[in-house]
Amino acid sequence: MEIVISIASKIGEYLVAPIGAEFGYLINYHSNLESLKGEIKKLFEKKDRVQGLVNAAERNGEVINPDVQSWLTNVNDYMIQKVSHFEDEINKKQRCMYRWSLSRKAYKITQHVLQLQNEGTFNDVAHPAPPREIWSTFKEGFKDFKSRMAIMNEVIEGLKKEEVRMIGICGMGGVGKTTMAKEIIKRLAELNLFDKVVMATVSQSPSTRRIQEEIADQIDLKFDVESDPGRVGSLHGRLMKIERILIVLDDLWTELDFEAI
């Protein structure tokens, strides 16, 4: 007899709990709708704050983090698909017979809105953009050098050979060596021969530290040391991580100590 009573008691618990929860939707109709309204307002405010940070980062040329972009998209989509549709449903179903259903939906949507609020907390919304590829900064300027096409093609063919480690373009100042080098770089980008191409100006009075800085800027390297050996080590370490790299030194007047760079 005790066993039967115990089983009946458990069955009663399982039946009463769901009925109580469902009945609660009807009782809490107004509070569930007000709660949803308040949480939607908070979500919109958070979205506006995040969007403001995103807009500021984009103006600074930064790259927006994928999780931030995804969150903003999810919020916008959810607001359109779920919340807007639910608001229309409330306006159409004002009678008491629909209150249980509306209250239940309001509660569930509120839980999702709270989840979106929690997911919308970010340490950073963006990160600095990688350095622009050097060829993308070049202006058109090779149109008057069609007679030099043979030389340019010869240089490109030479760079395709793995055994070739260095190529020089020689000539008097002002004949268009720099313009030709830039055109070669642009064509190399189309051929995808190198993972990275960097260019630095040596000049008649070369500064090793300035050349280091020019190269470092193009491979997103920030020197955390000031000593010459330390800078050389940092630059060498980063360059060695790039499998195929071409370094173009422009305006080279005298023999340069490459080990010092």
C-alpha positions as CSV (number, residue, x, y, z in Angstrom):
1,M,0.0,0.0,0.0
2,E,2.9,2.3,0.9
3,I,4.5,1.7,-2.5
4,V,1.2,2.6,-4.3
5,I,0.9,5.8,-2.3
6,S,4.5,6.7,-3.0
7,I,4.1,6.2,-6.7
8,A,0.9,8.2,-6.8
9,S,2.7,11.0,-4.9
10,K,5.5,11.1,-7.5
11,I,3.0,11.1,-10.4
12,G,1.2,14.0,-8.7
13,E,4.5,16.0,-8.5
14,Y,5.2,15.4,-12.2
15,L,1.7,16.5,-13.1
16,V,1.4,19.5,-10.8
17,A,4.8,21.1,-11.6
18,P,4.1,21.5,-15.4
19,I,0.5,22.6,-14.8
20,G,1.8,25.2,-12.3
21,A,4.4,26.5,-14.7
22,E,1.9,26.8,-17.6
23,F,-0.6,28.4,-15.3
24,G,2.1,30.9,-14.3
25,Y,2.3,32.2,-17.8
26,L,-1.3,33.3,-17.6
27,I,-0.9,34.9,-14.2
28,N,2.3,36.7,-15.2
29,Y,1.0,37.9,-18.6
30,H,1.5,41.6,-18.0
31,S,4.8,41.2,-16.1
32,N,6.3,39.0,-18.8
33,L,5.4,41.5,-21.5
34,E,6.9,44.4,-19.4
35,S,10.0,42.3,-18.7
36,L,10.4,41.6,-22.4
37,K,10.0,45.3,-23.3
38,G,12.6,46.3,-20.7
39,E,15.2,43.8,-21.8
40,I,14.7,44.6,-25.5
41,K,15.4,48.3,-24.6
42,K,18.6,47.2,-22.8
43,L,19.7,45.1,-25.8
44,F,19.1,48.0,-28.2
45,E,21.1,50.3,-26.0
46,K,24.0,47.8,-25.9
47,K,23.8,47.3,-29.6
48,D,24.0,51.1,-30.2
49,R,27.1,51.3,-27.9
50,V,28.8,48.4,-29.7
51,Q,27.9,49.9,-33.1
52,G,29.3,53.3,-32.0
53,L,32.6,51.6,-31.1
54,V,32.6,49.7,-34.4
55,N,32.0,53.0,-36.4
56,A,34.9,54.7,-34.5
57,A,37.2,51.7,-35.2
58,E,36.3,51.7,-38.9
59,R,37.1,55.4,-39.2
60,N,40.5,54.7,-37.7
61,G,41.1,52.0,-40.4
62,E,40.9,49.1,-37.9
63,V,39.5,45.6,-38.7
64,I,36.3,44.7,-36.9
65,N,36.6,41.4,-35.0
66,P,34.5,38.5,-36.5
67,D,32.6,37.8,-33.2
68,V,31.5,41.4,-33.0
69,Q,30.2,41.4,-36.6
70,S,28.4,38.1,-35.9
71,W,26.8,39.5,-32.8
72,L,25.5,42.6,-34.4
73,T,24.1,40.6,-37.3
74,N,22.4,38.2,-34.9
75,V,20.9,41.0,-32.9
76,N,19.6,42.7,-36.1
77,D,18.2,39.5,-37.5
78,Y,16.6,38.5,-34.2
79,M,14.9,41.8,-33.8
80,I,13.5,41.7,-37.3
81,Q,12.4,38.0,-37.3
82,K,11.3,37.4,-33.8
83,V,10.6,40.6,-31.9
84,S,8.9,42.5,-34.7
85,H,6.7,39.5,-35.6
86,F,5.8,39.1,-31.9
87,E,4.8,42.7,-31.5
88,D,2.5,42.4,-34.5
89,E,1.0,39.3,-32.9
90,I,0.3,41.1,-29.7
91,N,-1.5,43.9,-31.6
92,K,-3.7,41.3,-33.4
93,K,-4.4,39.1,-30.4
94,Q,-5.5,41.4,-27.5
95,R,-8.2,39.1,-26.2
96,C,-7.9,37.1,-22.9
97,M,-8.0,33.7,-24.7
98,Y,-4.6,34.4,-26.3
99,R,-2.8,35.6,-23.1
100,W,-1.4,32.3,-22.1
101,S,0.3,31.8,-25.5
102,L,1.5,35.4,-25.7
103,S,2.9,35.3,-22.2
104,R,4.7,32.0,-22.9
105,K,6.3,33.4,-26.1
106,A,7.2,36.7,-24.3
107,Y,9.1,34.7,-21.6
108,K,11.0,32.6,-24.1
109,I,11.9,35.6,-26.2
110,T,13.1,37.4,-23.1
111,Q,15.5,34.5,-22.3
112,H,17.0,34.8,-25.8
113,V,17.3,38.6,-25.5
114,L,19.1,38.1,-22.1
115,Q,21.5,35.6,-23.8
116,L,22.2,38.1,-26.6
117,Q,22.9,40.8,-24.0
118,N,25.5,38.5,-22.3
119,E,27.1,37.6,-25.5
120,G,27.5,41.3,-26.4
121,T,30.3,42.0,-23.9
122,F,33.6,42.4,-25.8
123,N,37.1,43.4,-24.5
124,D,37.8,44.9,-28.0
125,V,35.6,45.3,-31.0
126,A,38.5,45.6,-33.5
127,H,42.2,45.2,-34.1
128,P,44.7,47.2,-36.2
129,A,44.6,46.5,-39.9
130,P,47.6,44.7,-41.3
131,P,50.0,46.9,-43.3
132,R,48.9,47.6,-46.9
133,E,50.7,45.7,-49.5
134,I,53.4,48.0,-50.9
135,W,52.1,47.6,-54.5
136,S,48.7,48.9,-53.6
137,T,50.2,52.4,-52.9
138,F,51.9,52.7,-56.3
139,K,50.4,55.1,-58.9
140,E,50.3,54.4,-62.6
141,G,53.6,55.5,-64.2
142,F,54.9,52.8,-66.4
143,K,53.1,53.7,-69.6
144,D,56.1,55.6,-71.0
145,F,58.4,52.7,-70.5
146,K,57.2,50.2,-73.0
147,S,60.6,50.0,-74.5
148,R,61.9,48.6,-71.3
149,M,59.4,45.7,-71.2
150,A,62.1,43.3,-72.2
151,I,64.3,44.2,-69.2
152,M,61.3,44.0,-66.9
153,N,60.3,40.6,-68.2
154,E,63.9,39.4,-67.8
155,V,63.9,40.5,-64.1
156,I,60.6,38.7,-63.5
157,E,61.9,35.5,-65.1
158,G,65.0,35.7,-63.0
159,L,63.0,36.1,-59.8
160,K,61.1,32.9,-60.7
161,K,64.3,30.9,-60.4
162,E,65.0,29.7,-56.8
163,E,68.8,29.8,-57.3
164,V,68.7,33.5,-58.0
165,R,69.1,35.4,-54.7
166,M,69.8,38.9,-55.9
167,I,69.0,41.0,-59.0
168,G,70.2,44.6,-59.7
169,I,68.6,47.1,-62.0
170,C,71.4,49.6,-62.9
171,G,71.4,52.9,-64.7
172,M,71.9,56.6,-64.4
173,G,69.6,58.6,-62.1
174,G,66.3,59.6,-63.5
175,V,66.0,56.9,-66.2
176,G,63.1,55.2,-64.5
177,K,64.6,52.4,-62.4
178,T,62.3,53.0,-59.5
179,T,59.2,53.2,-61.7
180,M,60.2,49.9,-63.3
181,A,60.8,48.3,-59.9
182,K,57.3,49.3,-58.8
183,E,55.8,47.9,-62.0
184,I,57.7,44.6,-61.4
185,I,56.3,44.5,-57.8
186,K,52.8,44.9,-59.1
187,R,53.2,42.1,-61.6
188,L,54.7,39.9,-59.0
189,A,51.6,40.3,-56.9
190,E,49.5,39.0,-59.8
191,L,51.8,36.1,-60.2
192,N,51.8,35.3,-56.5
193,L,55.5,34.4,-56.5
194,F,56.1,35.8,-53.1
195,D,54.2,35.8,-49.8
196,K,55.4,39.3,-49.1
197,V,57.2,42.1,-51.0
198,V,58.7,45.0,-49.1
199,M,60.5,48.1,-50.4
200,A,62.9,50.5,-48.7
201,T,64.8,53.5,-49.9
202,V,68.5,53.5,-49.2
203,S,69.5,56.9,-50.6
204,Q,73.0,58.4,-51.0
205,S,73.5,58.7,-47.3
206,P,71.9,55.5,-46.0
207,S,70.6,55.2,-42.4
208,T,70.4,51.6,-41.2
209,R,67.8,52.3,-38.6
210,R,65.6,54.1,-41.1
211,I,65.8,51.2,-43.5
212,Q,65.0,48.9,-40.6
213,E,61.9,51.0,-39.8
214,E,60.7,51.0,-43.4
215,I,60.9,47.2,-43.6
216,A,59.4,46.7,-40.1
217,D,56.4,48.8,-40.9
218,Q,55.5,46.7,-43.9
219,I,55.7,43.4,-42.0
220,D,53.8,44.8,-38.9
221,L,56.9,44.6,-36.6
222,K,57.2,46.8,-33.6
223,F,60.8,47.0,-32.2
224,D,60.8,46.4,-28.4
225,V,64.5,46.9,-28.2
226,E,66.7,49.9,-29.0
227,S,70.1,48.4,-29.4
228,D,71.4,47.8,-33.0
229,P,72.0,44.1,-32.4
230,G,68.6,43.7,-30.8
231,R,66.8,45.4,-33.7
232,V,68.8,43.3,-36.2
233,G,67.8,40.1,-34.3
234,S,64.1,41.1,-34.2
235,L,64.0,42.0,-37.8
236,H,65.8,38.9,-38.9
237,G,63.6,36.7,-36.8
238,R,60.4,38.1,-38.3
239,L,61.7,37.9,-41.9
240,M,62.7,34.2,-41.4
241,K,59.1,33.4,-40.5
242,I,58.0,34.6,-44.0
243,E,58.6,31.7,-46.4
244,R,58.8,33.7,-49.7
245,I,59.8,37.3,-49.3
246,L,61.3,39.8,-51.7
247,I,63.1,42.9,-50.4
248,V,63.5,45.7,-52.9
249,L,66.1,48.3,-52.0
250,D,65.7,51.5,-54.0
251,D,68.1,54.4,-54.7
252,L,71.1,52.3,-53.8
253,W,74.3,54.3,-54.4
254,T,77.0,52.4,-52.6
255,E,77.6,48.8,-51.4
256,L,75.4,48.2,-48.4
257,D,76.2,46.0,-45.4
258,F,73.2,43.7,-45.5
259,E,74.3,42.0,-42.2
260,A,73.8,45.4,-40.4
261,I,70.2,45.6,-41.5
